[in-house]
Amino acid sequence: MKPVELRKGIYWVGALDWNIRDFHGYSTPKGTSYNAYLIVDEKVTLFDTVKKPFKNELIESIRQIMDPKRIDYLVVNHVEMDHSGSVPEVIEEIQPEKVFCSPMGRKALLDHFNRPDWPFQVVESGQSIELGNRSVNFLETRMLHWPDSMMSYIPEDKLLFSSDGFGEHWATSQRFDDEVDGAELFQHAAKYYANILLLYSPLVQKLIAKVLELGIKIDMIAPDHGIIWRTDPGRIIEAYDRWSRQVSRRKALIVYDTMWQATDTMARAVGEGLKEGGLDFKLINMKFNHRSDAMTEVLDARAIVLGSPTLNNGMMPTMADLLCYMRGLKPSGKVGAAFGSYGWSGEAVKHMTQSLEDMNIRVAAEGVRVKYTPKAEDLEKCRELGRQVAREALAMEAEAKA
């Protein structure tokens, strides 16, 4: 890709990965981008690099602007390998005067690359450097989502290089939010938040509060993945505020797998009960849906009802996979329940209920177990389970408003 000018003298020089389909367990059907940025000033500065296989694209993009050897500073906002994998080759190519990083960033770079000879310059929150006509203010964002993470703010342009915050996994030939479909953009942004940052929601709240406290004015947000927000960056900040507070709506998810369709039949009856009780619902069969897409739906759901037949004294592997993944992301403020069919022993419902409790999801009702094929009375129990979950979800809503 050719470089793209964000502001006069500020360029996107990153790379597009059209073919990646899995990002450590997160499905990326539309690829991603590895965004790097170049400021041309008295001190020419490169912000972040790219995943190692894309190093040549980064260098060639810079070369269309200037000789890469003219770069004075490298700022490493984040040491995860999709952004720092090419750091050794880039440093070898440009020979920077200084490599700026957070205290934890220096430690991580040394742990990864064992190069104490690099010209490290450690910076902390509140510190700044002068580039000439522009300056850079640093803001550490530890555990958003790595210990080394930080953001770089250019006050003269009201521009925030936001590292892994406010991004999306989405490869497009467009670079800006006003060049793409807004609904699709926010769908990708929500998926990114739900699968990468949800666990760190309390820290996102602190970051937003810190930005407000410092009175930082932001006219553009340039993340390390996806689209650059230039039209109204306040929209994505407001979305992060909402997502990090885990604001839910009257939506329930019935997430399940089925062996011989008995659990599927039960799932549909649970849905009828949820709807009668006042909740919209979605059926998500894990045979046909990826864990990261299910997790995206969890982001604004008020209730999660889990279903599985019993297999080898446990639940179906797809459900175990989802619950392991979900547990690590720690969704909060939700209610749930479990149901399932069985042939012999029927432990799946017990295990799923325990998983809900382990995630501090309020269990609304005792799980429903059905031997073999559900009869009319069994399906009524499933409908009642849905009604009970809906009642509990609406009660939780009332508590939140009180």
N, C-alpha and C positions, 0 to 999 in steps of 0.2 A: 504493500500500500504506500501511496505517496503521503508525505507529511501533511497534516491539516493544521491550519493556523487557528488558535483559539482566541488570542488577542495579538496585537502587533508584537512580534518577537517571541511569542509563546506558541509552541507547536506540540501536537500529538505525533509521536514517532513510534507507536507501538506496532503490534502484530496481531493478525486475525488467525484464530484456530478454528477453521470451518468444520473439522472432522472429529473433534473430541466428543465422545458420547457419554463418558462417565468421569466425574470429578470426585474422587474418593467417596463413591457411594451415592452421589447426586447425579441424576440423569441430566445430560445437557444435549437434548436433541437438536438444538440450533447452534451448537458450538459455543465459543467464547472469544474474548479478546484479552490480550495482555497489554495494558496501556502503560506507556512510558511518555514522559513529557520533557521538552527541552525549552529552557529560557535562554535567549540570546541577549546578553547584557555585557557589562564590563567583565564580569565573571560569568562565563557560560556554564550553565548548570543543567545536568540531566537528573530527572526525578524517576527513580526506579528503572529496572531493566525488564527483561522478558524471560519466559521459559527457555531453557537452554537450546532446544532445537530451532528456535526462532531468532537466535542471536544475529544471524546475517541480515535478516529483515530489518532489525533495529538499526544496525550499523549503516545499511544502505539507505534507510529512511533519513538518518542524520546526515549522511553524505550528500543528499539532495539539498540540504540547507548550508552545510559547511563541512570542512574537514573535521572528522571526529576528534582528531588530536588537539583541536582548539578548545575542547571541553575542559574547564578548570575544576569543576566540582561534580561529584556524584552524591546524590541524596538517596539513601536506602530507607524508605519509609516502612518496609515490611520484608522480612527475610524468608517467607515461605517460597518454596522452590519455583513456583510459577512466576514469581517476580524477581527472584535473586539467582535463579539457576545459571544465568549467563554472566553474573557479576565477575567471576575470575577472567573470562575472556574479554569482557568490556573494559575492565581495569587495565588489562594487558594492552588493549588497543588504544585507549585514550590517555593512559598515564595521568590520572587526575592529581591535582595538588592535594585535595582533601576528599575523604569519604565521610560524609555526615550520616550519623545513625544515632539511635537512642542507646542508653547504657545496656539494655537487654539486647538491642540490635547488634552491638559490637560483640557481645558474648556469643550470640547465635551465629554470627558470621565466622567467628573464630572456630566455633564448634563444627560448623559445616565445612569450612575451607582451610582452616589451619594456616592462615596467612597473617601472622602478627606484624609483618613488614608493611602491610598496607597503611596508607596515611590516614588513620582513623581520626575523626574529630567528633567526640561524643557530645550530643546536645540533649537538653531536657526541656520539659514544658516551660514556656515563658522566654526561652532564649531565642535569639534571632541572629541572622547574618545579613550583611549588605552585599548585594550583587552589583550595585551601580545605581541605576535609576529605580531599581526594585529591591525589595528586601524579602526575607523569608522568616516567618514566625513558626516555631515548632510547637506542636501539641501532642504529648504522649497520650496514646489511647491503649494502654495495656489491656490485653485480653479482648481486644476488638479486632481480630479474634485470636491473636497470638501475643505472647508477653512482650515482644519487641515492637509492636505496632505503634506508629505515630502518623500524624497528619502534618502537612506543610501548607501554610496559609500565606498568600501573597496579598498584603493589604492594599497595595496600590491598584490592584485589579479586582479586589474583593473576590479572589479566586482561591478555592480550597482544593488542594490535592488530597483526596480523602482516603487513599490507600484502599483497604478492602471494605470500607463503608460506602453505602449508597450505590452499590454496583449491581450488575446483573451478569449472568452467563448468557451471552447473546452475541453471535458474530453477525455483523451487518456491514454493508458498505457505507452506511450513514454513520456519522459520529455524534450527532446532537439530538436532544429530545424532541425538538420541533420538526425533525426530519423523518420521524417514525410514527407508527400508530400508537397513540397514547395508552389505549387500553392494553395492548400487547406489552408495551413497555412496563406498565405497572404490574402486569401478571408475572413477568420475569423478575421484577424487583421484589415482589412478594415471595416468590419461590426462593430467591436468594436469601432473603431475611429469614424465612422459616427454616431453611436447611443449614444455614451457616451461623447466623447471629442470634437466633431465638434464645439460646442458652445464656447469652450475655445481655439480655434485656435490661437488667438493673444498671449495667454499665452504660448502655445506650442512653438511659434516662439521665445518668450523671453527666454524660457528654453533652447532651442537649442543654441541660441546666448550666453547664460551664460555658457553653457558647453564648447563652443568653446573659449570663453574669458578666462575661468579658465584653459584651456588646459587639461581637464580631458580625460585620455585615458581609453577607455572602451573595454575590451575583452569579456565581458559576461554581458548580461542583464537578470536579474531574476525578472519577474513581479509577481504580486499577483494573476493573473489568467493566465492559459494556459501554453504555451510552453516557455522554457528558450532558449534565443538566445546565442549560443556559437560559431557558425561557422563563421558568419560575422555579428555581431550586427549592423554594419554600414548600412546594408540593411534596417532595420526597422527604424533607425534614418532618413535615406534619405526618406523613405516613409512618416514618420511623417512630415518632412519638406514640402514635396509635398502636402500632405493632408491638412496641416495647412495653406498653402498658397492657398488652394482650387483651385489648378490647374485642369482645366477641359480639356476634349477632345471633338472632334466633335461628340458628342453623345447627342441625345434628348430622353427624356422620355415622353411617353403619358400615364399618370396615370389617371385612370377613373373607374367608375362603370356604369352599365347599367341596365335598368329595363326590357324593351321589345326589346332590341337589337338595337334600333335606335342610341343610343349613341355609341354603339360598332361599328356600320357601319360608323359613323362619325369619330371615332378614327382611323380606318384603312385608310380612305381618308386623314386625317391629316398626317398620316405616309407617304403616297405616296408623299405628298407635301414636307415634310421634306427631304425625300430622294432625290427628284428632286433638292432641294435647297442645297444639299451637306452635310447633316447631317445623320449619322446612327441613328436609333431609336429603342427603345424597347417599346412594349405595356405591360403595367402592369395593369391588371384588379384587383381592390382591393377586389373583391369577393374571389379571389383565392391566394392573396399574403398578407403577413403580413407587417404591417407598417414598421417594422425594416428592412425588406428586401428591400422594396421600398426606404427607407432612404439610404441604402447602395449604391443603384444605383445612388442616387442623388449626392453622393460624387464627382464623376468625370464627371457628366453630365453638358453640357453647356446650355441646354434648358429643361424646364419642361412645358408640355402642359397638362392642367387639363380638364377632362371631366366628366359631371354628368347630368343626367336628373333632373328636378325639382321635389322635393317631399315635400309636406306640406310647400310650399313657401321657401324652402331651398334646400340644396344639399343632396345627399345620405349620410346616417350616416357613411359609410366607408370613404368617402371623407372628411367629417368634422373631423373624428378621425385622419386621416393622416395629415390634415393641422394643427390641434392643436398640434400634435406631432412635425411636421416639424418646425413650428413657434418657438418652444422652442429651437431647435438646430441651428437656424439661418444660413442656407446656404447662401453663397454670390457669387457675380460675375456671375449671371445667367440671362437668359431671359425667358419669359414665355407668355402664353396666355391661354384662356379658351374657352370651347365649350360645348354644351349640347342640348338635346331635351327637349320638354315640351308639356303639353297638354292644360294648361290654362294660367298660369301667367308667368312662365319662369324666376324666380329669381336666379336660381343656377349659371348661368354664371356670373351675377353681383357679387354674393357673393365670387365666386372663384377668380375673378379678383381682388376684394378688398383684399383677402388673399394674393395674389401675391404682391400687392403693399405694404401691411403691412410688408412683409418680405424683402422689398427693392429688389425684383426681377423685372427687367425691363420688363414692359408689351410691347410686340412687336406689337400687333395689337388688334383691337376691337374684342371681343369675337363673336363667331358664335352661334346663336340660331336657332333651327329648330323645327317647330311645328309638333308633331307626327312623321311620317316617312319621312326621308330625300329623296328628289327628286334629279334628276341628277344635277340641278343647285345648290342645297344645298351642294351636295358632292363636287362640284367644288369650292364652297366657303371654304369648309374645306381644300381642297388641297391648295388653295391660302393662307389660314391661316398658314398651314405648311410651305409654301414657305416664307412667311413674317417672321416667327419665325427663319427660317434658315438664311435669309438675316441679321436679327438683330444679331443673334448669331455670324455670321462671321464678322460682323462689330465690335462687341465687341472684338473679337479675334484680329482684326487689331489694334484697339485702345490700347489693352494691349501690343502689340509688338512695338507700335510707341514710 
